[in-house]
């Protein structure tokens, strides 16, 4: 009896022990499962967070790439602009260098011209300084010597072609009419009708255009050696000196000639619009007479 009881007790004890182990293992498994689920959920959350970060980083990388391309494009534009500016600067530098050289050359020429003018002025001053004592001496002695040369030369200057003393045939001579201080060149005819004629118009072959305006006829035009018009102002200056004669000679290409001569001839000043006055006709150019009188 004792044996049975012992076994029973052991059996009960073992049963109770096994049952207690099983319960404890189940609870631990449940706890671990719960923890695992939590860890999995945390890992999921971390994964999603990382995924978001990766996506954001990829977007930022794309933005950075886009900005990089934009900056490269801007850099190329800046390079092109700087290249153009450098080329323009080089062109301006070369142009300014050329202008500087031209200015330098002009200054050198001006300096040379100024030096020559200064030398001429010095020579003139020296000559005047030598002449001054002689002039003072002439004034003190009240003699004519060289002090009267200027007045005598002025009196001897020709007032028209008729007063020219040194004649070398028909051609250009300088005359000094009474009302012209500096004089002017004219063409003189020393052959026609006893000579001494001051020519104020000559037309030969049509090379010079005579269809001109008022100002051209007032001041004169053409070449004194060929075809020309002396100028209304100069003609007035010539005829204002005193009585003047007018002779007009005309000819054609067949050799036919004619002339008209007027005993008195004058041209008014600008206030009269250079009015022409002629009287005392003679000659064989009858048509010319009617044209002028008309």
Backbone as CSV, one residue per row, in Angstrom:
resi,resn,N_x,N_y,N_z,CA_x,CA_y,CA_z,C_x,C_y,C_z
1,UNK,0.824,-1.208,0.000,0.000,0.000,0.000,0.851,1.248,0.000
2,UNK,1.833,1.136,0.684,2.722,2.292,0.756,3.309,2.598,-0.611
3,UNK,3.616,1.578,-1.358,4.223,1.754,-2.685,3.250,2.457,-3.614
4,UNK,2.114,2.122,-3.603,1.138,2.699,-4.509,0.939,4.192,-4.208
5,UNK,0.898,4.419,-2.998,0.710,5.811,-2.609,1.868,6.682,-3.060
6,UNK,3.013,6.123,-2.955,4.218,6.910,-3.384,4.166,7.193,-4.870
7,UNK,3.801,6.192,-5.577,3.732,6.378,-7.041,2.638,7.378,-7.416
8,UNK,1.640,7.325,-6.748,0.561,8.245,-7.043,0.972,9.680,-6.801
9,UNK,1.615,9.792,-5.732,2.069,11.172,-5.424,3.047,11.680,-6.473
10,UNK,3.896,10.776,-6.851,4.881,11.195,-7.895,4.173,11.515,-9.177
11,UNK,3.195,10.705,-9.477,2.464,10.936,-10.731,1.734,12.267,-10.689
12,UNK,1.186,12.521,-9.645,0.475,13.825,-9.527,1.450,14.977,-9.606
13,UNK,2.562,14.753,-8.968,3.558,15.834,-8.986,4.047,16.096,-10.403
14,UNK,4.315,15.049,-11.119,4.822,15.207,-12.497,3.778,15.871,-13.381
15,UNK,2.570,15.438,-13.138,1.525,16.048,-13.972,1.434,17.536,-13.717
16,UNK,1.488,17.844,-12.478,1.411,19.270,-12.143,2.619,20.010,-12.687
17,UNK,3.741,19.412,-12.663,4.967,20.053,-13.140,4.902,20.281,-14.637
18,UNK,4.511,19.280,-15.356,4.418,19.384,-16.828,3.406,20.439,-17.210
19,UNK,2.302,20.440,-16.507,1.280,21.427,-16.815,1.797,22.827,-16.571
20,UNK,2.560,22.995,-15.529,3.106,24.340,-15.263,4.102,24.767,-16.316
21,UNK,4.888,23.892,-16.816,5.874,24.235,-17.887,5.185,24.621,-19.172
22,UNK,4.190,23.908,-19.482,3.463,24.197,-20.733,2.822,25.562,-20.693
23,UNK,2.282,25.915,-19.603,1.640,27.238,-19.484,2.654,28.356,-19.586
24,UNK,3.766,28.134,-18.919,4.801,29.188,-18.972,5.353,29.335,-20.381
25,UNK,5.586,28.280,-21.090,6.123,28.350,-22.465,5.146,29.051,-23.394
26,UNK,3.920,28.821,-23.260,2.897,29.460,-24.114,2.869,30.963,-23.897
27,UNK,2.999,31.359,-22.658,2.986,32.812,-22.369,4.225,33.481,-22.947
28,UNK,5.361,32.797,-22.788,6.587,33.389,-23.350,6.508,33.497,-24.856
29,UNK,5.942,32.497,-25.460,5.822,32.524,-26.927,4.918,33.657,-27.366
30,UNK,3.877,33.854,-26.600,2.954,34.953,-26.958,3.639,36.314,-26.822
31,UNK,4.414,36.412,-25.721,5.136,37.678,-25.517,6.139,37.913,-26.644
32,UNK,6.849,36.811,-26.974,7.853,36.970,-28.037,7.191,37.291,-29.368
33,UNK,6.093,36.691,-29.589,5.378,36.979,-30.839,4.941,38.429,-30.898
34,UNK,4.428,38.872,-29.762,4.013,40.280,-29.708,5.193,41.209,-29.951
35,UNK,6.306,40.870,-29.294,7.502,41.699,-29.491,7.963,41.663,-30.940
36,UNK,7.889,40.483,-31.478,8.321,40.347,-32.880,7.445,41.184,-33.797
37,UNK,6.139,41.129,-33.546,5.208,41.919,-34.359,5.529,43.407,-34.231
38,UNK,5.803,43.779,-32.970,6.142,45.195,-32.760,7.416,45.564,-33.517
39,UNK,8.404,44.662,-33.401,9.666,44.935,-34.101,9.447,44.999,-35.609
40,UNK,8.616,44.074,-36.091,8.318,44.088,-37.536,7.640,45.389,-37.925
41,UNK,6.686,45.809,-37.100,5.989,47.074,-37.399,6.955,48.254,-37.372
42,UNK,7.876,48.226,-36.356,8.878,49.305,-36.287,9.760,49.281,-37.524
43,UNK,10.149,48.050,-37.931,10.987,47.920,-39.116,10.243,48.403,-40.358
44,UNK,8.939,48.085,-40.395,8.144,48.583,-41.525,8.118,50.107,-41.546
45,UNK,7.881,50.652,-40.337,7.855,52.125,-40.267,9.203,52.713,-40.679
46,UNK,10.277,52.066,-40.185,11.618,52.562,-40.553,11.868,52.434,-42.057
47,UNK,11.362,51.306,-42.604,11.536,51.090,-44.034,10.821,52.170,-44.833
48,UNK,9.576,52.419,-44.444,8.812,53.460,-45.149,9.495,54.834,-45.008
49,UNK,9.999,55.078,-43.796,10.689,56.350,-43.580,11.928,56.444,-44.448
50,UNK,12.668,55.344,-44.487,13.859,55.324,-45.347,13.500,55.460,-46.817
51,UNK,12.407,54.782,-47.193,11.958,54.873,-48.575,11.611,56.315,-48.943
52,UNK,10.916,56.993,-48.002,10.588,58.405,-48.244,11.859,59.235,-48.400
53,UNK,12.813,58.950,-47.502,14.070,59.703,-47.581,14.791,59.449,-48.901
54,UNK,14.774,58.179,-49.317,15.418,57.844,-50.599,14.754,58.590,-51.749
55,UNK,13.411,58.572,-51.708,12.677,59.282,-52.768,12.996,60.775,-52.742
56,UNK,13.004,61.350,-51.531,13.339,62.780,-51.403,14.754,63.057,-51.889
57,UNK,15.662,62.135,-51.534,17.051,62.312,-51.986,17.163,62.239,-53.502
58,UNK,16.389,61.295,-54.083,16.393,61.189,-55.549,15.854,62.465,-56.187
59,UNK,14.792,63.025,-55.583,14.245,64.283,-56.111,15.262,65.414,-55.983
60,UNK,15.929,65.441,-54.826,16.951,66.473,-54.627,18.096,66.294,-55.614
61,UNK,18.454,65.029,-55.850,19.522,64.759,-56.824,19.103,65.243,-58.209
62,UNK,17.841,65.007,-58.591,17.351,65.484,-59.886,17.373,67.009,-59.956
63,UNK,16.951,67.632,-58.849,16.997,69.096,-58.798,18.422,69.594,-58.933
64,UNK,19.344,68.913,-58.219,20.751,69.321,-58.296,21.309,69.144,-59.713
65,UNK,20.898,68.038,-60.353,21.336,67.834,-61.736,20.796,68.926,-62.650
66,UNK,19.512,69.259,-62.435,18.911,70.320,-63.250,19.623,71.656,-63.024
67,UNK,19.911,71.954,-61.766,20.629,73.191,-61.451,22.032,73.158,-62.034
68,UNK,22.642,71.971,-62.007,23.985,71.832,-62.583,23.964,72.139,-64.082
69,UNK,22.952,71.586,-64.787,22.824,71.857,-66.217,22.583,73.338,-66.474
70,UNK,21.717,73.919,-65.631,21.445,75.351,-65.784,22.711,76.186,-65.564
71,UNK,23.468,75.804,-64.525,24.706,76.526,-64.238,25.727,76.337,-65.357
72,UNK,25.769,75.120,-65.927,26.671,74.893,-67.059,26.286,75.773,-68.236
73,UNK,24.951,75.843,-68.484,24.475,76.689,-69.572,24.821,78.163,-69.329
74,UNK,24.589,78.594,-68.079,24.932,79.973,-67.728,26.427,80.217,-67.872
75,UNK,27.222,79.225,-67.472,28.680,79.356,-67.579,29.117,79.472,-69.037
76,UNK,28.477,78.701,-69.902,28.796,78.798,-71.333,28.432,80.170,-71.879
77,UNK,27.262,80.682,-71.452,26.866,82.022,-71.892,27.849,83.079,-71.398
78,UNK,28.279,82.915,-70.148,29.255,83.870,-69.602,30.566,83.788,-70.371
79,UNK,30.992,82.560,-70.691,32.225,82.391,-71.466,32.119,83.053,-72.829
80,UNK,30.959,82.823,-73.500,30.748,83.449,-74.805,30.750,84.968,-74.689
81,UNK,30.049,85.479,-73.674,29.997,86.926,-73.474,31.390,87.494,-73.220
82,UNK,32.149,86.813,-72.358,33.499,87.284,-72.053,34.387,87.228,-73.287
83,UNK,34.192,86.183,-74.111,34.969,86.088,-75.352,34.647,87.250,-76.283
84,UNK,33.341,87.540,-76.431,32.937,88.679,-77.276,33.485,89.993,-76.731
85,UNK,33.406,90.139,-75.399,33.910,91.368,-74.796,35.409,91.514,-75.007
86,UNK,36.136,90.411,-74.887,37.577,90.449,-75.091,37.911,90.789,-76.543
87,UNK,37.165,90.190,-77.486,37.397,90.513,-78.900,37.109,91.980,-79.173
88,UNK,35.973,92.464,-78.629,35.630,93.877,-78.816,36.681,94.774,-78.175
89,UNK,37.122,94.379,-76.989,38.159,95.158,-76.308,39.446,95.185,-77.123
90,UNK,39.793,94.030,-77.711,41.003,93.975,-78.544,40.850,94.860,-79.771
91,UNK,39.639,94.818,-80.383,39.404,95.673,-81.556,39.513,97.143,-81.182
92,UNK,38.894,97.496,-80.041,38.956,98.895,-79.594,40.397,99.288,-79.286
93,UNK,41.117,98.365,-78.674,42.520,98.653,-78.341,43.334,98.884,-79.602
94,UNK,43.115,98.022,-80.608,43.852,98.173,-81.870,43.469,99.482,-82.548
95,UNK,42.137,99.774,-82.552,41.682,101.019,-83.186,42.259,102.241,-82.476
96,UNK,42.210,102.217,-81.137,42.764,103.341,-80.380,44.271,103.449,-80.584
97,UNK,44.911,102.299,-80.728,46.354,102.321,-80.973,46.658,102.973,-82.320
98,UNK,45.846,102.614,-83.336,46.028,103.222,-84.656,45.760,104.724,-84.598
99,UNK,44.672,105.096,-83.881,44.364,106.527,-83.761,45.487,107.255,-83.028
100,UNK,46.019,106.590,-82.006,47.112,107.188,-81.253,48.332,107.396,-82.137
101,UNK,48.603,106.411,-82.991,49.729,106.545,-83.913,49.487,107.676,-84.904
102,UNK,48.238,107.760,-85.410,47.911,108.847,-86.345,48.053,110.204,-85.657
103,UNK,47.547,110.283,-84.426,47.663,111.543,-83.682,49.120,111.889,-83.418
104,UNK,49.892,110.873,-83.095,51.314,111.091,-82.849,52.005,111.602,-84.104
105,UNK,51.666,110.980,-85.257,52.261,111.425,-86.519,51.843,112.863,-86.844
106,UNK,50.540,113.170,-86.597,50.065,114.535,-86.853,50.760,115.539,-85.939
107,UNK,50.974,115.152,-84.691,51.670,116.047,-83.755,53.118,116.266,-84.183
108,UNK,53.739,115.204,-84.685,55.125,115.345,-85.160,55.172,116.312,-86.342
109,UNK,54.208,116.148,-87.282,54.166,117.063,-88.431,53.907,118.494,-87.972
110,UNK,52.982,118.628,-87.003,52.674,119.966,-86.489,53.892,120.574,-85.815
111,UNK,54.622,119.747,-85.067,55.816,120.255,-84.402,56.854,120.700,-85.418
112,UNK,57.004,119.882,-86.488,57.962,120.256,-87.536,57.532,121.554,-88.199
113,UNK,56.220,121.643,-88.518,55.711,122.860,-89.151,55.880,124.064,-88.219
114,UNK,55.597,123.852,-86.932,55.739,124.940,-85.975,57.205,125.370,-85.859
115,UNK,58.097,124.377,-85.869,59.532,124.694,-85.791,59.968,125.507,-87.011
116,UNK,59.494,125.068,-88.185,59.846,125.809,-89.398,59.282,127.226,-89.359
117,UNK,58.029,127.338,-88.897,57.418,128.672,-88.799,58.181,129.539,-87.801
118,UNK,58.610,128.938,-86.708,59.364,129.683,-85.708,60.694,130.157,-86.270
119,UNK,61.354,129.281,-87.038,62.620,129.673,-87.666,62.396,130.817,-88.644
120,UNK,61.306,130.703,-89.444,60.997,131.780,-90.391,60.690,133.078,-89.663
121,UNK,59.969,132.974,-88.547,59.663,134.164,-87.762,60.933,134.791,-87.201
122,UNK,61.846,133.951,-86.720,63.119,134.470,-86.202,63.908,135.182,-87.290
123,UNK,63.932,134.563,-88.483,64.638,135.202,-89.600,64.003,136.538,-89.954
124,UNK,62.653,136.547,-89.953,61.951,137.796,-90.264,62.240,138.853,-89.209
125,UNK,62.250,138.464,-87.936,62.540,139.398,-86.860,63.960,139.948,-86.976
126,UNK,64.892,139.066,-87.326,66.273,139.524,-87.495,66.381,140.511,-88.650
127,UNK,65.677,140.189,-89.745,65.716,141.094,-90.895,65.092,142.445,-90.547
128,UNK,63.979,142.398,-89.810,63.337,143.658,-89.406,64.226,144.448,-88.450
129,UNK,64.930,143.707,-87.577,65.811,144.408,-86.646,66.957,145.101,-87.368
130,UNK,67.398,144.499,-88.487,68.439,145.146,-89.284,67.905,146.346,-90.056
131,UNK,66.640,146.258,-90.480,66.057,147.336,-91.274,65.608,148.517,-90.411
132,UNK,65.281,148.256,-89.156,64.729,149.296,-88.303,65.648,150.505,-88.153
133,UNK,66.945,150.300,-87.889,67.825,151.497,-87.778,67.851,152.317,-89.052
134,UNK,67.845,151.611,-90.193,67.868,152.334,-91.464,66.592,153.132,-91.653
135,UNK,65.470,152.563,-91.229,64.201,153.281,-91.355,64.169,154.511,-90.455
136,UNK,64.664,154.365,-89.236,64.707,155.499,-88.314,65.613,156.593,-88.848
137,UNK,66.712,156.159,-89.447,67.646,157.142,-90.003,66.989,157.915,-91.134
138,UNK,66.221,157.214,-91.952,65.531,157.874,-93.052,64.510,158.882,-92.528
139,UNK,63.791,158.528,-91.489,62.798,159.434,-90.939,63.452,160.650,-90.305
140,UNK,64.583,160.424,-89.665,65.267,161.560,-89.024,65.806,162.538,-90.059
141,UNK,66.348,162.042,-91.120,66.932,162.912,-92.158,65.889,163.415,-93.136
142,UNK,64.657,162.892,-92.996,63.547,163.281,-93.882,63.947,163.131,-95.348
143,UNK,64.587,161.994,-95.638,64.974,161.686,-97.019,64.030,160.651,-97.584
144,UNK,64.062,160.498,-98.866,63.180,159.542,-99.516,63.771,158.136,-99.457
145,UNK,65.071,157.966,-99.583,65.794,156.684,-99.597,64.852,155.499,-99.756
146,UNK,64.994,154.536,-98.878,64.177,153.327,-99.011,62.831,153.448,-98.322
147,UNK,62.653,154.541,-97.553,61.396,154.672,-96.814,60.218,154.917,-97.739
148,UNK,60.467,155.454,-98.929,59.384,155.767,-99.862,59.173,154.661,-100.890
149,UNK,59.953,153.562,-100.757,59.838,152.504,-101.752,58.447,151.886,-101.747
150,UNK,57.870,151.728,-100.557,56.564,151.097,-100.474,55.504,151.923,-101.200
151,UNK,55.517,153.252,-100.966,54.538,154.115,-101.636,54.757,154.120,-103.137
152,UNK,56.046,154.134,-103.545,56.342,154.131,-104.977,55.910,152.810,-105.610
153,UNK,56.162,151.706,-104.900,55.731,150.414,-105.435,54.221,150.362,-105.547
154,UNK,53.521,150.946,-104.555,52.064,150.941,-104.586,51.552,151.742,-105.782
155,UNK,52.204,152.843,-106.068,51.789,153.673,-107.206,52.089,152.993,-108.526
156,UNK,53.148,152.175,-108.554,53.546,151.524,-109.796,52.763,150.246,-110.078
157,UNK,52.010,149.756,-109.109,51.253,148.527,-109.340,50.159,148.786,-110.376
158,UNK,49.964,147.857,-111.350,48.964,148.079,-112.410,47.543,147.947,-111.856
159,UNK,46.680,148.877,-112.289,45.292,148.826,-111.845,44.430,148.014,-112.808
160,UNK,44.950,147.770,-114.014,44.281,146.903,-114.980,45.326,146.450,-115.991
161,UNK,44.905,145.693,-116.983,45.863,145.170,-117.964,46.507,146.287,-118.790
162,UNK,45.775,147.393,-118.977,46.340,148.504,-119.735,47.518,149.141,-119.035
163,UNK,47.621,148.956,-117.683,48.698,149.576,-116.919,49.863,148.621,-116.659
164,UNK,49.785,147.396,-117.169,50.879,146.438,-116.981,52.071,146.880,-117.827
165,UNK,53.244,147.014,-117.199,54.436,147.486,-117.909,55.276,146.328,-118.435
166,UNK,55.437,145.321,-117.609,56.231,144.169,-118.035,55.293,143.146,-118.653
167,UNK,55.302,143.122,-119.985,54.379,142.247,-120.688,55.132,141.098,-121.352
168,UNK,54.608,139.911,-121.176,55.211,138.714,-121.784,54.189,137.997,-122.658
169,UNK,53.391,138.782,-123.362,52.362,138.212,-124.210,51.067,138.004,-123.454
170,UNK,50.063,137.553,-124.185,48.771,137.293,-123.547,48.942,136.261,-122.438
171,UNK,48.224,136.458,-121.334,48.325,135.506,-120.229,47.776,136.082,-118.942
172,UNK,48.074,135.394,-117.843,47.557,135.770,-116.536,48.526,136.729,-115.850
173,UNK,47.999,137.842,-115.366,48.783,138.855,-114.648,48.001,139.256,-113.402
174,UNK,48.729,139.762,-112.422,48.066,140.248,-111.215,47.938,141.760,-111.283
175,UNK,46.727,142.240,-111.015,46.475,143.681,-111.040,45.972,144.109,-109.663
176,UNK,46.047,145.419,-109.417,45.647,145.979,-108.124,44.735,147.185,-108.368
177,UNK,43.450,146.956,-108.629,42.523,148.080,-108.831,42.521,149.015,-107.624
178,UNK,42.045,150.204,-107.827,42.099,151.229,-106.783,41.369,150.801,-105.506
179,UNK,40.311,150.107,-105.662,39.514,149.729,-104.493,39.781,148.293,-104.043
180,UNK,40.926,147.739,-104.455,41.283,146.370,-104.059,42.685,146.383,-103.464
181,UNK,42.782,146.176,-102.158,44.068,146.266,-101.466,45.014,145.142,-101.870
182,UNK,44.497,143.938,-101.994,45.353,142.785,-102.248,45.403,142.378,-103.713
183,UNK,44.538,142.940,-104.546,44.570,142.634,-105.962,44.054,141.240,-106.282
184,UNK,44.056,140.901,-107.586,43.632,139.574,-108.019,44.163,139.322,-109.426
185,UNK,44.172,138.068,-109.813,44.681,137.667,-111.123,43.619,137.856,-112.197
186,UNK,44.081,138.269,-113.376,43.195,138.417,-114.534,43.924,137.921,-115.774
187,UNK,43.157,137.703,-116.829,43.759,137.354,-118.119,43.849,138.618,-118.963
188,UNK,45.053,138.925,-119.441,45.278,140.144,-120.229,45.476,139.801,-121.701
189,UNK,44.844,140.603,-122.569,44.983,140.472,-124.023,45.743,141.704,-124.525
190,UNK,46.973,141.470,-124.977,47.819,142.573,-125.457,47.890,142.616,-126.986
191,UNK,47.046,141.847,-127.673,47.109,141.768,-129.130,45.895,142.374,-129.813
192,UNK,44.714,142.138,-129.299,43.492,142.589,-129.950,43.333,144.104,-129.828
193,UNK,43.087,144.770,-130.985,42.720,146.197,-131.001,43.674,147.035,-130.132
194,UNK,44.973,146.962,-130.434,46.032,147.719,-129.741,46.320,147.205,-128.326
195,UNK,45.662,146.148,-127.886,46.002,145.500,-126.627,45.564,146.270,-125.385
196,UNK,45.952,145.718,-124.223,45.614,146.327,-122.944,44.230,145.971,-122.438
197,UNK,43.623,144.916,-122.992,42.275,144.542,-122.602,42.304,143.578,-121.408
198,UNK,41.452,143.856,-120.405,41.279,142.951,-119.268,40.088,142.045,-119.570
199,UNK,40.346,140.772,-119.776,39.303,139.827,-120.187,38.534,139.355,-118.949
200,UNK,37.198,139.515,-119.010,36.409,139.042,-117.859,35.526,137.844,-118.198
201,UNK,35.481,137.440,-119.475,34.804,136.201,-119.843,35.465,135.619,-121.084
202,UNK,35.635,134.293,-121.038,36.152,133.611,-122.221,35.538,132.216,-122.289
203,UNK,34.981,131.916,-123.468,34.408,130.601,-123.724,35.021,130.070,-125.016
204,UNK,35.553,128.825,-124.916,36.289,128.273,-126.041,35.672,126.981,-126.575
205,UNK,35.522,126.002,-125.726,35.124,124.673,-126.202,33.982,124.051,-125.390
206,UNK,33.430,124.756,-124.430,32.318,124.218,-123.652,32.712,123.302,-122.508
207,UNK,33.981,123.241,-122.168,34.411,122.368,-121.074,33.934,122.876,-119.713
208,UNK,33.753,124.190,-119.600,33.303,124.773,-118.331,31.805,125.024,-118.378
209,UNK,31.116,124.625,-117.328,29.670,124.802,-117.237,29.349,126.243,-116.840
210,UNK,28.634,126.954,-117.714,28.253,128.330,-117.435,26.809,128.445,-116.940
211,UNK,26.132,127.317,-116.798,24.764,127.333,-116.261,24.858,127.229,-114.745
212,UNK,25.082,128.368,-114.101,25.330,128.417,-112.658,24.420,129.430,-111.984
213,UNK,24.499,129.447,-110.650,23.647,130.326,-109.866,24.250,131.706,-109.645
214,UNK,23.501,132.521,-108.919,23.881,133.909,-108.669,25.233,134.026,-107.971
215,UNK,25.445,133.217,-106.948,26.679,133.315,-106.163,27.912,133.016,-107.011
216,UNK,27.817,132.032,-107.895,28.949,131.701,-108.758,29.292,132.867,-109.673
217,UNK,28.261,133.501,-110.238,28.528,134.644,-111.122,28.998,135.865,-110.336
218,UNK,28.623,135.956,-109.085,29.080,137.079,-108.269,30.564,136.952,-107.935
219,UNK,31.024,135.734,-107.615,32.408,135.522,-107.182,33.340,135.068,-108.291
220,UNK,32.771,134.571,-109.405,33.601,134.109,-110.501,33.845,132.619,-110.441
221,UNK,34.214,132.029,-111.590,34.482,130.597,-111.663,35.302,130.295,-112.910
222,UNK,35.774,129.066,-112.993,36.519,128.628,-114.164,38.022,128.775,-114.014
223,UNK,38.730,128.599,-115.128,40.189,128.630,-115.186,40.634,129.780,-116.073
224,UNK,41.425,130.686,-115.527,41.862,131.860,-116.297,42.654,131.481,-117.540
225,UNK,43.266,130.311,-117.543,44.029,129.861,-118.705,43.128,129.250,-119.770
226,UNK,41.861,129.015,-119.426,40.944,128.367,-120.368,39.626,129.148,-120.391
227,UNK,38.533,128.525,-119.915,37.234,129.184,-119.883,36.945,129.700,-118.483
228,UNK,36.357,130.886,-118.387,36.104,131.444,-117.060,35.139,132.619,-117.129
229,UNK,34.625,132.975,-115.940,33.908,134.224,-115.708,34.599,134.897,-114.531
230,UNK,35.078,136.143,-114.697,35.890,136.809,-113.696,35.116,137.075,-112.411
231,UNK,33.829,137.363,-112.509,33.026,137.617,-111.324,32.471,139.035,-111.323
232,UNK,31.178,139.180,-111.012,30.521,140.488,-111.046,31.194,141.489,-110.105
233,UNK,31.597,141.029,-108.900,32.205,141.931,-107.929,33.515,142.499,-108.462
234,UNK,34.335,141.662,-109.097,35.615,142.135,-109.641,35.389,143.055,-110.847
235,UNK,34.408,142.712,-111.675,34.112,143.586,-112.832,33.651,144.956,-112.340
236,UNK,32.823,144.973,-111.296,32.409,146.259,-110.712,33.626,147.037,-110.200
237,UNK,34.552,146.345,-109.521,35.761,147.009,-109.001,36.570,147.616,-110.133
238,UNK,36.668,146.909,-111.258,37.433,147.415,-112.407,36.768,148.644,-113.019
239,UNK,35.439,148.577,-113.248,34.770,149.692,-113.930,34.541,150.883,-113.009
240,UNK,34.638,150.657,-111.676,34.440,151.765,-110.731,35.652,152.687,-110.674
241,UNK,36.757,152.316,-111.321,37.975,153.152,-111.280,37.876,154.385,-112.176
242,UNK,37.014,154.297,-113.172,36.895,155.405,-114.109,36.256,154.911,-115.394
243,UNK,36.407,155.673,-116.448,35.793,155.319,-117.727,36.402,154.022,-118.265
244,UNK,35.518,153.125,-118.705,35.969,151.848,-119.250,35.284,151.577,-120.571
245,UNK,36.010,150.856,-121.449,35.453,150.418,-122.719,35.170,148.924,-122.656
246,UNK,34.242,148.498,-123.489,33.905,147.085,-123.558,34.028,146.617,-124.998
247,UNK,34.701,145.486,-125.181,34.792,144.877,-126.511,34.393,143.413,-126.365
248,UNK,33.499,142.981,-127.264,33.032,141.594,-127.283,33.411,140.994,-128.625
249,UNK,34.189,139.912,-128.607,34.590,139.207,-129.830,33.921,137.838,-129.834
250,UNK,33.276,137.499,-130.953,32.615,136.213,-131.096,33.082,135.555,-132.384
251,UNK,33.055,134.221,-132.406,33.453,133.467,-133.599,32.764,132.115,-133.554
252,UNK,32.697,131.455,-134.725,32.140,130.107,-134.786,33.218,129.137,-135.242
253,UNK,32.844,127.857,-135.333,33.826,126.831,-135.686,34.194,126.841,-137.168
254,UNK,33.476,127.649,-137.946,33.807,127.781,-139.368,34.780,128.922,-139.626
255,UNK,35.137,129.645,-138.558,36.088,130.744,-138.701,35.449,132.090,-138.895
256,UNK,34.121,132.190,-138.857,33.453,133.481,-138.986,33.588,134.256,-137.682
257,UNK,33.906,135.521,-137.757,34.115,136.341,-136.568,33.294,137.617,-136.638
258,UNK,33.044,138.208,-135.474,32.358,139.496,-135.375,32.717,140.094,-134.029
259,UNK,32.538,141.416,-133.941,32.840,142.053,-132.670,31.889,143.227,-132.441
260,UNK,31.753,143.560,-131.166,30.969,144.733,-130.776,31.805,145.518,-129.777
261,UNK,31.773,146.846,-129.927,32.575,147.699,-129.047,31.689,148.818,-128.501
262,UNK,31.880,149.112,-127.187,31.092,150.153,-126.529,32.048,151.160,-125.906
263,UNK,31.763,152.423,-126.173,32.650,153.498,-125.720,32.651,153.630,-124.202
264,UNK,31.532,153.377,-123.579,31.460,153.411,-122.110,30.832,152.115,-121.603
265,UNK,31.337,151.684,-120.487,30.891,150.398,-119.943,31.092,150.430,-118.430
266,UNK,30.050,150.028,-117.695,30.169,149.958,-116.233,29.220,148.897,-115.687
267,UNK,29.594,148.377,-114.498,28.763,147.400,-113.788,28.575,147.907,-112.369
268,UNK,27.317,148.002,-111.913,27.038,148.493,-110.574,27.464,147.501,-109.492
269,UNK,27.291,147.918,-108.229,27.671,147.045,-107.120,26.525,146.099,-106.765
270,UNK,26.688,145.377,-105.660,25.697,144.375,-105.274,24.341,144.987,-104.974
271,UNK,24.328,146.229,-104.470,23.047,146.867,-104.136,22.192,147.111,-105.371
272,UNK,22.827,147.184,-106.548,22.095,147.386,-107.812,21.917,146.074,-108.570
273,UNK,22.310,144.974,-107.892,22.301,143.658,-108.555,23.223,143.653,-109.778
274,UNK,24.324,144.431,-109.629,25.366,144.500,-110.664,24.766,144.904,-112.021
275,UNK,24.091,146.036,-111.992,23.433,146.542,-113.197,24.455,146.890,-114.270
276,UNK,24.191,146.434,-115.503,25.081,146.684,-116.644,24.638,147.950,-117.382
277,UNK,25.624,148.812,-117.669,25.355,150.034,-118.431,26.364,150.142,-119.560
278,UNK,25.902,150.236,-120.830,26.786,150.378,-121.994,26.202,151.442,-122.926
279,UNK,27.098,152.200,-123.550,26.691,153.207,-124.565,27.780,153.292,-125.621
280,UNK,27.423,153.870,-126.753,28.405,154.130,-127.804,28.798,152.885,-128.558
281,UNK,27.803,152.203,-129.169,28.087,150.952,-129.877,28.792,151.209,-131.206
282,UNK,29.713,150.286,-131.531,30.328,150.225,-132.859,30.754,148.792,-133.096
283,UNK,30.903,148.430,-134.367,31.310,147.066,-134.691,30.388,146.442,-135.699
284,UNK,30.625,145.157,-136.000,29.844,144.462,-137.030,28.941,143.375,-136.453
285,UNK,28.794,143.302,-135.140,27.915,142.309,-134.510,26.590,142.964,-134.181
286,UNK,25.769,143.186,-135.235,24.513,143.893,-135.060,23.559,143.186,-134.134
287,UNK,23.482,141.874,-134.262,22.572,141.114,-133.405,22.967,141.250,-131.934
288,UNK,24.265,141.268,-131.687,24.747,141.406,-130.308,24.291,142.733,-129.733
289,UNK,24.310,143.772,-130.602,23.870,145.094,-130.122,22.422,145.035,-129.670
290,UNK,21.574,144.381,-130.458,20.160,144.338,-130.069,19.948,143.504,-128.823
291,UNK,20.747,142.451,-128.666,20.585,141.618,-127.482,20.932,142.385,-126.232
292,UNK,22.056,143.107,-126.243,22.496,143.831,-125.053,21.532,144.961,-124.733
293,UNK,21.150,145.729,-125.729,20.238,146.830,-125.478,18.880,146.318,-124.982
294,UNK,18.508,145.114,-125.455,17.239,144.551,-125.015,17.336,144.122,-123.580
